Amino acid sequence: MLENLIDEIRHRQYLQRQAVRFNGGYIAEPTIDEVNTAQELNAAILEAYAHKSGVDYV
C-alpha cells in the first residue's frame, strides 16, 4: 500500500513539473487514484494503531 502511495506521489510530481513547464504552474486537482490510495493507507494505519491498543477498527 505504501508503495502505491509513493507511486502516486511520484506521478503527481511528474505532472507538476510538466504543468510548470507548459503552462506556468497550474496545480491539477488530485486524481481519484491518489485519493483512493491515500484513504486506503490511512485506514490501514488506523487499523494498525487500533489493533496495537486492542480495539477493533472497521
PQR file of N, CA, C, O and H, with PARSE charges and radii, in Angstrom:
ATOM      1  N   MET A   1       0.818  -1.189   0.000 -0.4000 1.5000
ATOM      2  CA  MET A   1       0.000   0.000   0.000 -0.0000 2.0000
ATOM      3  C   MET A   1       0.867   1.260   0.000  0.5500 1.7000
ATOM      4  O   MET A   1       0.589   2.224  -0.713 -0.5500 1.4000
ATOM      5  N   LEU A   2       1.905   1.230   0.801 -0.4000 1.5000
ATOM      6  CA  LEU A   2       2.789   2.384   0.853 -0.0000 2.0000
ATOM      7  C   LEU A   2       3.473   2.601  -0.492  0.5500 1.7000
ATOM      8  O   LEU A   2       3.675   3.739  -0.916 -0.5500 1.4000
ATOM      9  H   LEU A   2       2.131   0.447   1.380  0.4000 1.0000
ATOM     10  N   GLU A   3       3.828   1.510  -1.160 -0.4000 1.5000
ATOM     11  CA  GLU A   3       4.443   1.625  -2.485 -0.0000 2.0000
ATOM     12  C   GLU A   3       3.483   2.286  -3.472  0.5500 1.7000
ATOM     13  O   GLU A   3       3.909   3.077  -4.313 -0.5500 1.4000
ATOM     14  H   GLU A   3       3.664   0.585  -0.816  0.4000 1.0000
ATOM     15  N   ASN A   4       2.197   1.969  -3.377 -0.4000 1.5000
ATOM     16  CA  ASN A   4       1.206   2.604  -4.245 -0.0000 2.0000
ATOM     17  C   ASN A   4       1.155   4.108  -4.000  0.5500 1.7000
ATOM     18  O   ASN A   4       1.071   4.896  -4.942 -0.5500 1.4000
ATOM     19  H   ASN A   4       1.851   1.326  -2.693  0.4000 1.0000
ATOM     20  N   LEU A   5       1.206   4.498  -2.735 -0.4000 1.5000
ATOM     21  CA  LEU A   5       1.175   5.920  -2.415 -0.0000 2.0000
ATOM     22  C   LEU A   5       2.429   6.616  -2.949  0.5500 1.7000
ATOM     23  O   LEU A   5       2.351   7.719  -3.491 -0.5500 1.4000
ATOM     24  H   LEU A   5       1.274   3.858  -1.970  0.4000 1.0000
ATOM     25  N   ILE A   6       3.567   5.973  -2.793 -0.4000 1.5000
ATOM     26  CA  ILE A   6       4.810   6.541  -3.312 -0.0000 2.0000
ATOM     27  C   ILE A   6       4.721   6.702  -4.824  0.5500 1.7000
ATOM     28  O   ILE A   6       5.153   7.721  -5.363 -0.5500 1.4000
ATOM     29  H   ILE A   6       3.631   5.077  -2.353  0.4000 1.0000
ATOM     30  N   ASP A   7       4.166   5.708  -5.515 -0.4000 1.5000
ATOM     31  CA  ASP A   7       3.989   5.815  -6.970 -0.0000 2.0000
ATOM     32  C   ASP A   7       3.089   6.984  -7.328  0.5500 1.7000
ATOM     33  O   ASP A   7       3.373   7.729  -8.267 -0.5500 1.4000
ATOM     34  H   ASP A   7       3.816   4.880  -5.077  0.4000 1.0000
ATOM     35  N   GLU A   8       2.002   7.147  -6.582 -0.4000 1.5000
ATOM     36  CA  GLU A   8       1.082   8.254  -6.846 -0.0000 2.0000
ATOM     37  C   GLU A   8       1.764   9.600  -6.608  0.5500 1.7000
ATOM     38  O   GLU A   8       1.558  10.547  -7.367 -0.5500 1.4000
ATOM     39  H   GLU A   8       1.771   6.543  -5.820  0.4000 1.0000
ATOM     40  N   ILE A   9       2.573   9.684  -5.557 -0.4000 1.5000
ATOM     41  CA  ILE A   9       3.292  10.933  -5.277 -0.0000 2.0000
ATOM     42  C   ILE A   9       4.279  11.237  -6.391  0.5500 1.7000
ATOM     43  O   ILE A   9       4.396  12.385  -6.821 -0.5500 1.4000
ATOM     44  H   ILE A   9       2.741   8.914  -4.940  0.4000 1.0000
ATOM     45  N   ARG A  10       4.983  10.230  -6.858 -0.4000 1.5000
ATOM     46  CA  ARG A  10       5.930  10.443  -7.962 -0.0000 2.0000
ATOM     47  C   ARG A  10       5.203  10.896  -9.221  0.5500 1.7000
ATOM     48  O   ARG A  10       5.676  11.775  -9.941 -0.5500 1.4000
ATOM     49  H   ARG A  10       4.888   9.298  -6.508  0.4000 1.0000
ATOM     50  N   HIS A  11       4.057  10.292  -9.479 -0.4000 1.5000
ATOM     51  CA  HIS A  11       3.283  10.688 -10.656 -0.0000 2.0000
ATOM     52  C   HIS A  11       2.812  12.140 -10.505  0.5500 1.7000
ATOM     53  O   HIS A  11       2.855  12.906 -11.468 -0.5500 1.4000
ATOM     54  H   HIS A  11       3.672   9.577  -8.894  0.4000 1.0000
ATOM     55  N   ARG A  12       2.370  12.517  -9.317 -0.4000 1.5000
ATOM     56  CA  ARG A  12       1.945  13.899  -9.048 -0.0000 2.0000
ATOM     57  C   ARG A  12       3.115  14.855  -9.284  0.5500 1.7000
ATOM     58  O   ARG A  12       2.940  15.915  -9.887 -0.5500 1.4000
ATOM     59  H   ARG A  12       2.336  11.894  -8.535  0.4000 1.0000
ATOM     60  N   GLN A  13       4.296  14.486  -8.813 -0.4000 1.5000
ATOM     61  CA  GLN A  13       5.464  15.343  -9.015 -0.0000 2.0000
ATOM     62  C   GLN A  13       5.768  15.501 -10.502  0.5500 1.7000
ATOM     63  O   GLN A  13       6.110  16.592 -10.957 -0.5500 1.4000
ATOM     64  H   GLN A  13       4.437  13.626  -8.323  0.4000 1.0000
ATOM     65  N   TYR A  14       5.644  14.428 -11.243 -0.4000 1.5000
ATOM     66  CA  TYR A  14       5.853  14.487 -12.697 -0.0000 2.0000
ATOM     67  C   TYR A  14       4.840  15.437 -13.337  0.5500 1.7000
ATOM     68  O   TYR A  14       5.202  16.286 -14.152 -0.5500 1.4000
ATOM     69  H   TYR A  14       5.366  13.542 -10.873  0.4000 1.0000
ATOM     70  N   LEU A  15       3.564  15.284 -12.959 -0.4000 1.5000
ATOM     71  CA  LEU A  15       2.526  16.158 -13.521 -0.0000 2.0000
ATOM     72  C   LEU A  15       2.801  17.616 -13.194  0.5500 1.7000
ATOM     73  O   LEU A  15       2.595  18.491 -14.034 -0.5500 1.4000
ATOM     74  H   LEU A  15       3.270  14.594 -12.297  0.4000 1.0000
ATOM     75  N   GLN A  16       3.270  17.884 -11.971 -0.4000 1.5000
ATOM     76  CA  GLN A  16       3.571  19.260 -11.579 -0.0000 2.0000
ATOM     77  C   GLN A  16       4.719  19.829 -12.407  0.5500 1.7000
ATOM     78  O   GLN A  16       4.668  20.982 -12.834 -0.5500 1.4000
ATOM     79  H   GLN A  16       3.437  17.173 -11.288  0.4000 1.0000
ATOM     80  N   ARG A  17       5.756  19.020 -12.634 -0.4000 1.5000
ATOM     81  CA  ARG A  17       6.865  19.500 -13.453 -0.0000 2.0000
ATOM     82  C   ARG A  17       6.396  19.822 -14.863  0.5500 1.7000
ATOM     83  O   ARG A  17       6.804  20.829 -15.442 -0.5500 1.4000
ATOM     84  H   ARG A  17       5.797  18.083 -12.287  0.4000 1.0000
ATOM     85  N   GLN A  18       5.538  18.967 -15.418 -0.4000 1.5000
ATOM     86  CA  GLN A  18       5.002  19.209 -16.752 -0.0000 2.0000
ATOM     87  C   GLN A  18       4.131  20.466 -16.763  0.5500 1.7000
ATOM     88  O   GLN A  18       4.189  21.252 -17.709 -0.5500 1.4000
ATOM     89  H   GLN A  18       5.206  18.149 -14.948  0.4000 1.0000
ATOM     90  N   ALA A  19       3.337  20.655 -15.733 -0.4000 1.5000
ATOM     91  CA  ALA A  19       2.457  21.822 -15.663 -0.0000 2.0000
ATOM     92  C   ALA A  19       3.265  23.107 -15.602  0.5500 1.7000
ATOM     93  O   ALA A  19       2.930  24.085 -16.270 -0.5500 1.4000
ATOM     94  H   ALA A  19       3.290  20.016 -14.964  0.4000 1.0000
ATOM     95  N   VAL A  20       4.321  23.111 -14.810 -0.4000 1.5000
ATOM     96  CA  VAL A  20       5.163  24.301 -14.699 -0.0000 2.0000
ATOM     97  C   VAL A  20       5.831  24.587 -16.032  0.5500 1.7000
ATOM     98  O   VAL A  20       5.941  25.740 -16.450 -0.5500 1.4000
ATOM     99  H   VAL A  20       4.593  22.316 -14.267  0.4000 1.0000
ATOM    100  N   ARG A  21       6.272  23.539 -16.690 -0.4000 1.5000
ATOM    101  CA  ARG A  21       6.976  23.711 -17.959 -0.0000 2.0000
ATOM    102  C   ARG A  21       6.049  24.259 -19.042  0.5500 1.7000
ATOM    103  O   ARG A  21       6.449  25.127 -19.818 -0.5500 1.4000
ATOM    104  H   ARG A  21       6.183  22.603 -16.350  0.4000 1.0000
ATOM    105  N   PHE A  22       4.809  23.757 -19.101 -0.4000 1.5000
ATOM    106  CA  PHE A  22       3.952  24.082 -20.237 -0.0000 2.0000
ATOM    107  C   PHE A  22       2.915  25.168 -19.991  0.5500 1.7000
ATOM    108  O   PHE A  22       2.463  25.803 -20.944 -0.5500 1.4000
ATOM    109  H   PHE A  22       4.484  23.052 -18.471  0.4000 1.0000
ATOM    110  N   ASN A  23       2.525  25.399 -18.746 -0.4000 1.5000
ATOM    111  CA  ASN A  23       1.506  26.442 -18.566 -0.0000 2.0000
ATOM    112  C   ASN A  23       1.699  27.268 -17.302  0.5500 1.7000
ATOM    113  O   ASN A  23       0.738  27.796 -16.742 -0.5500 1.4000
ATOM    114  H   ASN A  23       2.892  24.883 -17.972  0.4000 1.0000
ATOM    115  N   GLY A  24       2.925  27.374 -16.866 -0.4000 1.5000
ATOM    116  CA  GLY A  24       3.245  28.318 -15.815 -0.0000 2.0000
ATOM    117  C   GLY A  24       2.852  27.953 -14.402  0.5500 1.7000
ATOM    118  O   GLY A  24       2.814  28.840 -13.550 -0.5500 1.4000
ATOM    119  H   GLY A  24       3.706  26.945 -17.321  0.4000 1.0000
ATOM    120  N   GLY A  25       2.561  26.718 -14.106 -0.4000 1.5000
ATOM    121  CA  GLY A  25       2.367  26.347 -12.721 -0.0000 2.0000
ATOM    122  C   GLY A  25       0.983  25.923 -12.304  0.5500 1.7000
ATOM    123  O   GLY A  25       0.687  25.894 -11.109 -0.5500 1.4000
ATOM    124  H   GLY A  25       2.591  25.997 -14.799  0.4000 1.0000
ATOM    125  N   TYR A  26       0.135  25.597 -13.238 -0.4000 1.5000
ATOM    126  CA  TYR A  26      -1.198  25.111 -12.882 -0.0000 2.0000
ATOM    127  C   TYR A  26      -1.086  23.876 -12.000  0.5500 1.7000
ATOM    128  O   TYR A  26      -0.361  22.940 -12.338 -0.5500 1.4000
ATOM    129  H   TYR A  26       0.376  25.620 -14.208  0.4000 1.0000
ATOM    130  N   ILE A  27      -1.787  23.862 -10.887 -0.4000 1.5000
ATOM    131  CA  ILE A  27      -1.780  22.710  -9.988 -0.0000 2.0000
ATOM    132  C   ILE A  27      -3.060  21.914 -10.227  0.5500 1.7000
ATOM    133  O   ILE A  27      -4.166  22.403  -9.998 -0.5500 1.4000
ATOM    134  H   ILE A  27      -2.376  24.622 -10.613  0.4000 1.0000
ATOM    135  N   ALA A  28      -2.887  20.689 -10.687 -0.4000 1.5000
ATOM    136  CA  ALA A  28      -4.032  19.837 -11.002 -0.0000 2.0000
ATOM    137  C   ALA A  28      -4.697  19.338  -9.727  0.5500 1.7000
ATOM    138  O   ALA A  28      -4.050  19.168  -8.693 -0.5500 1.4000
ATOM    139  H   ALA A  28      -1.989  20.291 -10.873  0.4000 1.0000
ATOM    140  N   GLU A  29      -5.991  19.110  -9.821 -0.4000 1.5000
ATOM    141  CA  GLU A  29      -6.729  18.501  -8.721 -0.0000 2.0000
ATOM    142  C   GLU A  29      -6.217  17.081  -8.505  0.5500 1.7000
ATOM    143  O   GLU A  29      -5.742  16.446  -9.446 -0.5500 1.4000
ATOM    144  H   GLU A  29      -6.517  19.249 -10.660  0.4000 1.0000
ATOM    145  N   PRO A  30      -6.308  16.577  -7.275 -0.5600 1.5000
ATOM    146  CA  PRO A  30      -5.889  15.187  -7.040  0.2800 2.0000
ATOM    147  C   PRO A  30      -6.728  14.221  -7.896  0.5500 1.7000
ATOM    148  O   PRO A  30      -7.928  14.413  -8.091 -0.5500 1.4000
ATOM    149  N   THR A  31      -6.065  13.198  -8.388 -0.4000 1.5000
ATOM    150  CA  THR A  31      -6.787  12.184  -9.162 -0.0000 2.0000
ATOM    151  C   THR A  31      -7.512  11.238  -8.215  0.5500 1.7000
ATOM    152  O   THR A  31      -7.199  11.180  -7.026 -0.5500 1.4000
ATOM    153  H   THR A  31      -5.090  13.042  -8.230  0.4000 1.0000
ATOM    154  N   ILE A  32      -8.471  10.505  -8.738 -0.4000 1.5000
ATOM    155  CA  ILE A  32      -9.208   9.535  -7.922 -0.0000 2.0000
ATOM    156  C   ILE A  32      -8.263   8.461  -7.400  0.5500 1.7000
ATOM    157  O   ILE A  32      -8.450   7.964  -6.289 -0.5500 1.4000
ATOM    158  H   ILE A  32      -8.725  10.552  -9.704  0.4000 1.0000
ATOM    159  N   ASP A  33      -7.253   8.098  -8.181 -0.4000 1.5000
ATOM    160  CA  ASP A  33      -6.276   7.110  -7.716 -0.0000 2.0000
ATOM    161  C   ASP A  33      -5.487   7.630  -6.517  0.5500 1.7000
ATOM    162  O   ASP A  33      -5.224   6.883  -5.574 -0.5500 1.4000
ATOM    163  H   ASP A  33      -7.101   8.502  -9.083  0.4000 1.0000
ATOM    164  N   GLU A  34      -5.113   8.900  -6.550 -0.4000 1.5000
ATOM    165  CA  GLU A  34      -4.392   9.491  -5.415 -0.0000 2.0000
ATOM    166  C   GLU A  34      -5.260   9.481  -4.163  0.5500 1.7000
ATOM    167  O   GLU A  34      -4.799   9.119  -3.080 -0.5500 1.4000
ATOM    168  H   GLU A  34      -5.327   9.506  -7.316  0.4000 1.0000
ATOM    169  N   VAL A  35      -6.504   9.877  -4.317 -0.4000 1.5000
ATOM    170  CA  VAL A  35      -7.412   9.936  -3.179 -0.0000 2.0000
ATOM    171  C   VAL A  35      -7.657   8.539  -2.622  0.5500 1.7000
ATOM    172  O   VAL A  35      -7.591   8.337  -1.410 -0.5500 1.4000
ATOM    173  H   VAL A  35      -6.878  10.172  -5.196  0.4000 1.0000
ATOM    174  N   ASN A  36      -7.937   7.576  -3.493 -0.4000 1.5000
ATOM    175  CA  ASN A  36      -8.190   6.208  -3.040 -0.0000 2.0000
ATOM    176  C   ASN A  36      -6.985   5.610  -2.334  0.5500 1.7000
ATOM    177  O   ASN A  36      -7.125   4.959  -1.299 -0.5500 1.4000
ATOM    178  H   ASN A  36      -7.991   7.740  -4.478  0.4000 1.0000
ATOM    179  N   THR A  37      -5.810   5.829  -2.888 -0.4000 1.5000
ATOM    180  CA  THR A  37      -4.593   5.291  -2.291 -0.0000 2.0000
ATOM    181  C   THR A  37      -4.355   5.898  -0.912  0.5500 1.7000
ATOM    182  O   THR A  37      -4.004   5.189   0.031 -0.5500 1.4000
ATOM    183  H   THR A  37      -5.696   6.359  -3.729  0.4000 1.0000
ATOM    184  N   ALA A  38      -4.544   7.198  -0.799 -0.4000 1.5000
ATOM    185  CA  ALA A  38      -4.361   7.867   0.495 -0.0000 2.0000
ATOM    186  C   ALA A  38      -5.383   7.363   1.515  0.5500 1.7000
ATOM    187  O   ALA A  38      -5.041   7.171   2.681 -0.5500 1.4000
ATOM    188  H   ALA A  38      -4.829   7.774  -1.565  0.4000 1.0000
ATOM    189  N   GLN A  39      -6.624   7.147   1.096 -0.4000 1.5000
ATOM    190  CA  GLN A  39      -7.649   6.646   2.011 -0.0000 2.0000
ATOM    191  C   GLN A  39      -7.347   5.221   2.468  0.5500 1.7000
ATOM    192  O   GLN A  39      -7.544   4.888   3.636 -0.5500 1.4000
ATOM    193  H   GLN A  39      -6.902   7.303   0.149  0.4000 1.0000
ATOM    194  N   GLU A  40      -6.871   4.382   1.553 -0.4000 1.5000
ATOM    195  CA  GLU A  40      -6.516   3.008   1.915 -0.0000 2.0000
ATOM    196  C   GLU A  40      -5.368   2.986   2.915  0.5500 1.7000
ATOM    197  O   GLU A  40      -5.401   2.233   3.889 -0.5500 1.4000
ATOM    198  H   GLU A  40      -6.711   4.652   0.603  0.4000 1.0000
ATOM    199  N   LEU A  41      -4.359   3.807   2.678 -0.4000 1.5000
ATOM    200  CA  LEU A  41      -3.227   3.861   3.586 -0.0000 2.0000
ATOM    201  C   LEU A  41      -3.662   4.390   4.946  0.5500 1.7000
ATOM    202  O   LEU A  41      -3.240   3.863   5.976 -0.5500 1.4000
ATOM    203  H   LEU A  41      -4.332   4.419   1.887  0.4000 1.0000
ATOM    204  N   ASN A  42      -4.481   5.402   4.964 -0.4000 1.5000
ATOM    205  CA  ASN A  42      -4.986   5.960   6.213 -0.0000 2.0000
ATOM    206  C   ASN A  42      -5.756   4.908   7.007  0.5500 1.7000
ATOM    207  O   ASN A  42      -5.561   4.778   8.215 -0.5500 1.4000
ATOM    208  H   ASN A  42      -4.824   5.829   4.127  0.4000 1.0000
ATOM    209  N   ALA A  43      -6.625   4.161   6.337 -0.4000 1.5000
ATOM    210  CA  ALA A  43      -7.394   3.114   7.011 -0.0000 2.0000
ATOM    211  C   ALA A  43      -6.469   2.040   7.586  0.5500 1.7000
ATOM    212  O   ALA A  43      -6.695   1.555   8.695 -0.5500 1.4000
ATOM    213  H   ALA A  43      -6.783   4.267   5.355  0.4000 1.0000
ATOM    214  N   ALA A  44      -5.439   1.672   6.841 -0.4000 1.5000
ATOM    215  CA  ALA A  44      -4.504   0.657   7.315 -0.0000 2.0000
ATOM    216  C   ALA A  44      -3.740   1.142   8.550  0.5500 1.7000
ATOM    217  O   ALA A  44      -3.508   0.377   9.487 -0.5500 1.4000
ATOM    218  H   ALA A  44      -5.256   2.066   5.940  0.4000 1.0000
ATOM    219  N   ILE A  45      -3.355   2.414   8.540 -0.4000 1.5000
ATOM    220  CA  ILE A  45      -2.638   2.973   9.694 -0.0000 2.0000
ATOM    221  C   ILE A  45      -3.546   2.989  10.917  0.5500 1.7000
ATOM    222  O   ILE A  45      -3.130   2.596  12.006 -0.5500 1.4000
ATOM    223  H   ILE A  45      -3.543   3.035   7.779  0.4000 1.0000
ATOM    224  N   LEU A  46      -4.781   3.442  10.742 -0.4000 1.5000
ATOM    225  CA  LEU A  46      -5.725   3.467  11.864 -0.0000 2.0000
ATOM    226  C   LEU A  46      -5.979   2.066  12.403  0.5500 1.7000
ATOM    227  O   LEU A  46      -6.049   1.868  13.616 -0.5500 1.4000
ATOM    228  H   LEU A  46      -5.119   3.762   9.857  0.4000 1.0000
ATOM    229  N   GLU A  47      -6.118   1.098  11.511 -0.4000 1.5000
ATOM    230  CA  GLU A  47      -6.351  -0.282  11.927 -0.0000 2.0000
ATOM    231  C   GLU A  47      -5.145  -0.814  12.711  0.5500 1.7000
ATOM    232  O   GLU A  47      -5.317  -1.507  13.714 -0.5500 1.4000
ATOM    233  H   GLU A  47      -6.062   1.259  10.525  0.4000 1.0000
ATOM    234  N   ALA A  48      -3.945  -0.499  12.266 -0.4000 1.5000
ATOM    235  CA  ALA A  48      -2.738  -0.954  12.960 -0.0000 2.0000
ATOM    236  C   ALA A  48      -2.659  -0.358  14.365  0.5500 1.7000
ATOM    237  O   ALA A  48      -2.339  -1.065  15.321 -0.5500 1.4000
ATOM    238  H   ALA A  48      -3.805   0.064  11.451  0.4000 1.0000
ATOM    239  N   TYR A  49      -2.946   0.931  14.495 -0.4000 1.5000
ATOM    240  CA  TYR A  49      -2.924   1.552  15.815 -0.0000 2.0000
ATOM    241  C   TYR A  49      -4.007   0.984  16.720  0.5500 1.7000
ATOM    242  O   TYR A  49      -3.766   0.737  17.901 -0.5500 1.4000
ATOM    243  H   TYR A  49      -3.205   1.505  13.718  0.4000 1.0000
ATOM    244  N   ALA A  50      -5.200   0.778  16.172 -0.4000 1.5000
ATOM    245  CA  ALA A  50      -6.299   0.225  16.962 -0.0000 2.0000
ATOM    246  C   ALA A  50      -5.969  -1.193  17.408  0.5500 1.7000
ATOM    247  O   ALA A  50      -6.219  -1.566  18.554 -0.5500 1.4000
ATOM    248  H   ALA A  50      -5.396   0.979  15.212  0.4000 1.0000
ATOM    249  N   HIS A  51      -5.408  -1.980  16.498 -0.4000 1.5000
ATOM    250  CA  HIS A  51      -5.043  -3.358  16.829 -0.0000 2.0000
ATOM    251  C   HIS A  51      -3.983  -3.378  17.929  0.5500 1.7000
ATOM    252  O   HIS A  51      -4.022  -4.221  18.826 -0.5500 1.4000
ATOM    253  H   HIS A  51      -5.204  -1.677  15.566  0.4000 1.0000
ATOM    254  N   LYS A  52      -3.047  -2.450  17.851 -0.4000 1.5000
ATOM    255  CA  LYS A  52      -1.977  -2.367  18.853 -0.0000 2.0000
ATOM    256  C   LYS A  52      -2.560  -2.085  20.225  0.5500 1.7000
ATOM    257  O   LYS A  52      -2.050  -2.592  21.224 -0.5500 1.4000
ATOM    258  H   LYS A  52      -3.016  -1.765  17.122  0.4000 1.0000
ATOM    259  N   SER A  53      -3.635  -1.273  20.298 -0.4000 1.5000
ATOM    260  CA  SER A  53      -4.239  -0.956  21.583 -0.0000 2.0000
ATOM    261  C   SER A  53      -5.387  -1.880  21.939  0.5500 1.7000
ATOM    262  O   SER A  53      -6.079  -1.652  22.931 -0.5500 1.4000
ATOM    263  H   SER A  53      -4.049  -0.861  19.487  0.4000 1.0000
ATOM    264  N   GLY A  54      -5.599  -2.925  21.141 -0.4000 1.5000
ATOM    265  CA  GLY A  54      -6.606  -3.922  21.465 -0.0000 2.0000
ATOM    266  C   GLY A  54      -8.025  -3.547  21.112  0.5500 1.7000
ATOM    267  O   GLY A  54      -8.966  -4.121  21.661 -0.5500 1.4000
ATOM    268  H   GLY A  54      -5.037  -3.110  20.335  0.4000 1.0000
ATOM    269  N   VAL A  55      -8.205  -2.607  20.217 -0.4000 1.5000
ATOM    270  CA  VAL A  55      -9.534  -2.161  19.802 -0.0000 2.0000
ATOM    271  C   VAL A  55      -9.755  -2.600  18.361  0.5500 1.7000
ATOM    272  O   VAL A  55      -8.866  -2.462  17.521 -0.5500 1.4000
ATOM    273  H   VAL A  55      -7.441  -2.141  19.771  0.4000 1.0000
ATOM    274  N   ASP A  56     -10.941  -3.129  18.077 -0.4000 1.5000
ATOM    275  CA  ASP A  56     -11.262  -3.480  16.696 -0.0000 2.0000
ATOM    276  C   ASP A  56     -11.690  -2.244  15.936  0.5500 1.7000
ATOM    277  O   ASP A  56     -12.595  -1.529  16.365 -0.5500 1.4000
ATOM    278  H   ASP A  56     -11.663  -3.241  18.759  0.4000 1.0000
ATOM    279  N   TYR A  57     -11.046  -1.985  14.811 -0.4000 1.5000
ATOM    280  CA  TYR A  57     -11.377  -0.840  13.974 -0.0000 2.0000
ATOM    281  C   TYR A  57     -11.882  -1.371  12.647  0.5500 1.7000
ATOM    282  O   TYR A  57     -11.208  -2.177  12.006 -0.5500 1.4000
ATOM    283  H   TYR A  57     -10.311  -2.566  14.462  0.4000 1.0000
ATOM    284  N   VAL A  58     -13.030  -0.942  12.237 -0.4000 1.5000
ATOM    285  CA  VAL A  58     -13.582  -1.374  10.951 -0.0000 2.0000
ATOM    286  C   VAL A  58     -13.833  -0.186  10.087  0.5500 1.7000
ATOM    287  O   VAL A  58     -14.300  -0.331   8.957 -0.5500 1.4000
ATOM    288  H   VAL A  58     -13.577  -0.287  12.757  0.4000 1.0000
TER
END
